[in-house]
């Protein structure tokens, strides 16, 4: 069976949407209140597309990116975050990891200071 480039592209789009749908299911399982968010599916698809533009390759970071989008809509569009992720010198995926490490450290610090 031979597929044209257009057919392959369409197949890839469906595969991507199915992947995001599975992650959405996990997110809704973990955060049931998000099941009622009518924008969630489109936001997650857009965030997933952004991970591809940023050349993410590891599933862990992609899933974290989608989870963060679910609970903090449009986080990656904020000027500071966008500039950090797009900054040259190291992969965007590595920059995202660094950003998440800082966020976790700040959260731990807040929890300890309560």
Secondary structure, 3 states (H helix, E strand, C coil): CCCCHHHHHHHHHHHHHHHHHHHHHHHHHHCHHHHHCCCHHHHHHHHHHHHHHCCCCCHHHHHHHHHHHHHCCCHHHCHHHHHHHHCCCCCHHHHHHHHHHHHHHHHHHHHHCC
